[in-house]
Amino acid sequence: TNFWTDFLSRPFVRILGKDVSNWCADDRHPFYTNYLSTRKVLDYAEEEQSKRQAAFEINSDQIQESQDDVEPPRIRFIRISDLCLAHKPWNFVPMLANAFHSMVFRYHDMAEKALEESKLLDTIILRPGDLVEDERPGGVSLQVDASENIANPAIVGREDVAALAVAGALLPSHQFTRSTQRSKPTLTERREQKMGKSPLVAKSCSPPFHCTLGMRWVGNSDAMQPFPAQGSCDDGVSHSKQGLRKALKNDRRKRRGEGRIVKLKGAPSRKNVLPVLTSRALKPYGICVAVPVYLMMVLVVTSMAKSIPGFPAGDNSE
């Protein structure tokens, strides 16, 4: 964080604004590294998927097989994020990290929301805990679950995160529960409607799949040495592929229990069991940082001013 440009140059305006391109050209800023880079790659991938689906629609009359069994190859986008995004924006760690690292979690959140709103691509967001270079100790397993179910501490090795990303990329499509398209148009769709165009989606294709998962090592204090104990070894699995399958199965059960799964008529296959998702708003990271930071600045300035001789300290009763 550059204290002058982020907080003092234009108080509240820059810390609450999301787009920094008009005042910050440093390509190390989280706006560029976490959000804009993801947004650009997503746009390229959606353009390619649109071409695939357009070609599929054109050639669908020439395909002799049932359209329920034939789909164009779907691009799968996997992004490694951070487990802190599962916490409330006013928690101490996200608030401190955002204050000292240019609102890093806000731009992670913006990137995740862009992926979740894609109606063309399958997306998997991985939220690891604190990353370490060490290999997983013996007697320690890997827990993969919905990120809100991963408790602290949440240490995990980089190799396990990479292995899970590869497993997500290679897992067959029929393992995923497809999500329905949202009823409300996204910001991208509204822009495209104003420009006179809309996303090209093949009618015969199943809706895209979106999933967000957290991960950590789990084991007792003896097995986790030199790290602290985290949960129980029974909470996890030995291989990343097993963990991914288990997490997807739990996700499917959760959605069905919440009444967020609808079954399409006419086909009992797994890909026709669809969870109903709703669009979400961005978390208020800006206001959660601005209020304590500017309040602290006011207190510091007031305290320093009172130490200056002649500063009006108010009425002193004798």
C-alpha positions in Angstrom: 0.0 0.0 0.0 1.2 3.5 -0.9 -0.2 5.5 2.1 -0.3 8.8 0.2 -1.9 7.7 -3.0 -4.3 5.1 -1.5 -5.5 7.0 1.6 -4.5 10.6 1.7 -4.5 11.9 -1.9 -8.3 11.5 -2.2 -9.7 10.4 1.1 -12.4 7.7 0.8 -12.7 8.0 -3.0 -9.8 5.8 -3.9 -10.1 3.3 -1.1 -13.8 2.8 -1.9 -13.4 2.8 -5.7 -12.7 -0.5 -7.4 -11.1 0.6 -10.7 -7.6 2.0 -10.1 -6.5 2.2 -13.7 -7.0 6.0 -13.9 -4.6 6.8 -11.1 -2.3 3.8 -10.6 -0.1 2.4 -13.4 1.9 0.0 -11.2 1.2 -3.5 -12.7 2.0 -5.0 -9.3 -1.3 -3.6 -7.9 -3.8 -6.3 -7.0 -6.3 -4.8 -9.4 -4.0 -5.9 -12.3 -2.5 -9.1 -10.9 -5.6 -10.5 -9.2 -8.6 -9.2 -11.1 -7.8 -7.7 -14.5 -5.5 -10.6 -15.5 -8.3 -13.1 -14.6 -10.8 -11.0 -16.4 -8.8 -10.9 -19.6 -8.1 -14.6 -19.6 -11.8 -15.3 -18.9 -12.8 -13.1 -21.9 -10.4 -15.0 -24.2 -11.7 -18.3 -23.0 -15.4 -17.3 -23.3 -14.7 -16.1 -26.9 -13.2 -19.5 -27.7 -16.1 -21.3 -26.1 -18.6 -19.2 -28.1 -16.9 -20.3 -31.3 -17.0 -23.9 -30.3 -20.7 -23.7 -29.5 -21.5 -21.8 -32.6 -19.8 -24.5 -34.7 -21.7 -27.1 -32.7 -25.0 -25.4 -33.5 -24.2 -25.1 -37.2 -23.2 -28.8 -37.4 -25.9 -30.2 -35.1 -28.1 -31.2 -38.0 -25.3 -33.4 -39.3 -24.8 -35.2 -36.0 -26.7 -38.5 -36.0 -26.5 -39.0 -32.2 -28.8 -37.6 -29.6 -28.0 -34.0 -28.7 -28.4 -34.9 -25.0 -25.3 -37.1 -25.4 -23.2 -34.7 -27.6 -21.8 -31.4 -26.5 -19.0 -29.2 -27.7 -15.8 -29.4 -25.6 -16.3 -27.1 -22.6 -13.4 -25.1 -21.4 -12.7 -25.5 -17.6 -11.2 -22.5 -15.8 -9.4 -23.2 -12.5 -8.3 -20.4 -10.3 -6.2 -20.5 -7.1 -7.5 -17.9 -4.6 -7.2 -17.6 -0.8 -9.1 -19.1 2.1 -9.4 -15.7 3.8 -12.2 -14.9 1.3 -14.4 -17.3 3.2 -14.1 -15.0 6.3 -16.2 -11.9 7.0 -14.6 -8.8 5.5 -14.4 -7.1 8.9 -12.4 -10.0 10.4 -8.9 -8.9 11.6 -6.8 -10.8 9.0 -8.7 -9.7 5.9 -8.9 -6.2 7.2 -5.2 -5.9 8.0 -4.1 -7.5 4.8 -6.4 -5.2 2.7 -5.0 -2.1 4.6 -1.4 -3.0 4.0 -1.7 -4.7 0.6 -3.9 -2.4 -1.5 -7.2 -4.1 -0.9 -5.9 -7.5 -2.1 -8.9 -9.5 -1.1 -11.4 -7.2 -2.8 -9.8 -7.9 -6.2 -9.7 -11.7 -5.4 -13.4 -11.4 -4.7 -14.0 -9.5 -7.9 -12.1 -12.2 -9.9 -14.1 -14.9 -8.2 -17.4 -13.2 -8.9 -16.5 -12.8 -12.6 -15.9 -16.6 -12.8 -19.0 -17.5 -11.0 -21.1 -15.4 -13.4 -19.7 -17.0 -16.5 -22.4 -18.8 -18.5 -20.0 -20.4 -21.0 -17.2 -21.9 -18.9 -17.0 -24.5 -16.1 -15.1 -22.9 -13.2 -13.4 -24.2 -10.1 -12.1 -21.8 -7.5 -9.6 -23.3 -5.0 -9.1 -21.5 -1.7 -6.0 -22.9 0.1 -5.0 -21.8 3.6 -1.5 -20.8 4.5 0.9 -22.2 1.9 4.1 -24.0 2.9 6.9 -25.5 0.8 7.1 -28.7 2.8 5.8 -32.0 1.6 2.8 -33.4 3.5 4.0 -35.3 6.6 3.2 -39.0 7.1 -0.1 -39.5 9.0 -1.6 -36.3 7.7 -4.4 -36.2 5.2 -5.9 -33.5 2.9 -9.2 -32.0 3.7 -11.2 -30.6 0.7 -14.6 -29.1 1.3 -16.7 -26.0 0.9 -14.4 -23.1 2.0 -16.7 -22.0 4.8 -16.3 -25.4 6.4 -12.5 -25.2 6.6 -11.5 -24.0 10.0 -8.3 -22.3 11.2 -5.5 -23.0 11.3 -5.3 -24.0 7.7 -1.8 -24.9 6.6 -1.4 -26.8 3.3 1.5 -27.6 1.0 1.9 -26.1 -2.4 2.3 -29.6 -4.0 -1.2 -30.6 -2.7 -2.7 -27.4 -4.1 -1.2 -28.0 -7.5 -2.3 -31.7 -7.4 -5.8 -30.7 -6.7 -5.8 -28.1 -9.5 -4.6 -30.9 -11.9 -7.3 -33.3 -10.6 -10.0 -30.6 -11.2 -8.8 -30.1 -14.7 -8.8 -33.8 -15.6 -11.9 -35.0 -13.8 -14.6 -36.2 -16.3 -17.4 -33.7 -16.9 -20.1 -36.1 -15.8 -18.8 -35.8 -12.2 -20.0 -32.2 -12.0 -23.4 -31.0 -11.0 -24.4 -28.5 -13.6 -25.8 -25.1 -12.5 -28.7 -23.2 -14.0 -28.2 -19.8 -15.5 -29.2 -16.9 -13.2 -32.4 -15.1 -13.6 -30.9 -11.6 -13.3 -28.6 -10.5 -16.1 -24.9 -9.9 -15.1 -23.0 -6.7 -15.7 -21.3 -8.2 -18.8 -24.7 -9.2 -20.2 -26.2 -5.7 -19.6 -23.2 -4.2 -21.5 -23.6 -6.6 -24.4 -27.3 -5.9 -24.6 -26.6 -2.2 -24.9 -24.1 -3.0 -27.7 -26.8 -5.1 -29.5 -25.3 -8.5 -28.8 -25.6 -11.3 -26.2 -23.6 -14.3 -25.2 -23.8 -17.1 -27.7 -24.9 -20.3 -25.9 -25.8 -23.4 -27.7 -29.4 -24.4 -26.7 -28.5 -28.1 -26.6 -25.6 -27.6 -24.2 -26.0 -28.2 -20.4 -25.5 -25.1 -18.2 -22.0 -24.4 -16.8 -20.6 -25.7 -13.5 -19.3 -23.4 -10.8 -17.7 -24.6 -7.5 -15.6 -23.0 -4.8 -13.6 -25.3 -2.5 -11.2 -24.8 0.4 -8.4 -27.1 1.5 -6.0 -27.7 4.4 -3.9 -30.5 5.9 -5.5 -32.3 8.9 -3.8 -34.4 11.5 -2.9 -34.5 15.2 0.0 -32.6 16.8 2.4 -35.5 16.5 1.8 -36.1 12.8 1.7 -32.3 12.0 5.1 -31.5 13.4 6.6 -28.9 13.1 3.1 -27.3 12.4 0.2 -27.1 14.9 -2.5 -29.7 15.0 -5.4 -29.1 12.5 -8.6 -31.1 12.9 -8.5 -34.9 12.6 -6.9 -37.1 10.0 -10.3 -38.8 9.5 -11.6 -35.5 8.1 -9.5 -35.7 5.0 -8.3 -38.2 2.4 -4.9 -39.4 1.1 -5.2 -38.3 -2.5 -6.3 -35.0 -4.1 -8.5 -36.8 -6.6 -10.4 -38.5 -3.8 -10.8 -35.2 -2.0 -12.2 -33.5 -5.0 -14.8 -36.3 -5.6 -15.8 -36.2 -1.9 -16.2 -32.4 -1.9 -18.3 -32.5 -5.1 -20.5 -35.2 -3.6 -21.0 -33.2 -0.3 -21.7 -30.1 -2.4 -24.4 -32.0 -4.3 -26.0 -33.2 -1.1 -26.0 -29.8 0.5 -27.7 -28.2 -2.5 -30.3 -30.9 -2.6 -31.0 -30.5 1.1 -31.4 -26.7 0.7 -33.9 -27.3 -2.1 -31.6 -25.6 -4.6 -31.5 -28.6 -7.0 -34.2 -29.1 -9.6 -34.5 -32.2 -11.9 -35.2 -31.7 -15.5 -38.0 -33.8 -17.0 -37.4 -36.6 -19.5 -33.9 -37.6 -18.5 -32.7 -39.2 -15.2 -29.0 -38.8 -16.0 -26.8 -37.0 -13.5 -26.1 -34.0 -15.8 -29.8 -33.1 -15.7 -29.8 -32.6 -11.9 -29.2 -28.8 -11.7 -28.5 -26.6 -8.6 -30.3 -23.3 -8.7 -27.7 -20.5 -8.0 -28.3 -16.8 -7.3 -26.0 -13.9 -8.1 -24.2 -12.4 -5.1 -22.9 -8.9 -4.3 -19.3 -8.1 -3.7 -18.2 -8.0 -0.1 -17.8 -4.5 1.5 -14.0 -4.7 1.9 -13.6 -1.0 1.1 -15.8 0.4 3.9 -14.5 -2.2 6.4 -11.0 -0.8 5.8 -11.8 2.9 5.3 -13.7 3.3 8.6 -10.9 2.0 11.0 -8.0 3.5 9.0 -9.4 7.0 8.8 -10.7 6.8 12.4 -7.2 5.8 13.5 -5.7 8.7 11.5 -8.1 11.2 13.2 -7.1 9.9 16.6 -3.4 10.1 15.8 -3.6 13.6 14.4 -5.7 14.8 17.3 -3.2 13.2 19.8 -0.3 14.9 18.1 -2.0 18.2 17.9 -2.8 18.2 21.6 0.9 18.0 22.4 1.6 21.2 20.5 1.8 24.3 22.8 -1.2 26.6 22.4 -3.5 23.9 21.0 -7.1 24.5 22.4 -7.7 21.6 24.7 -11.1 22.8 25.9 -12.2 24.2 29.2 -10.3 23.1 32.2 -12.3 23.3 35.5 -10.3 24.2 38.6 
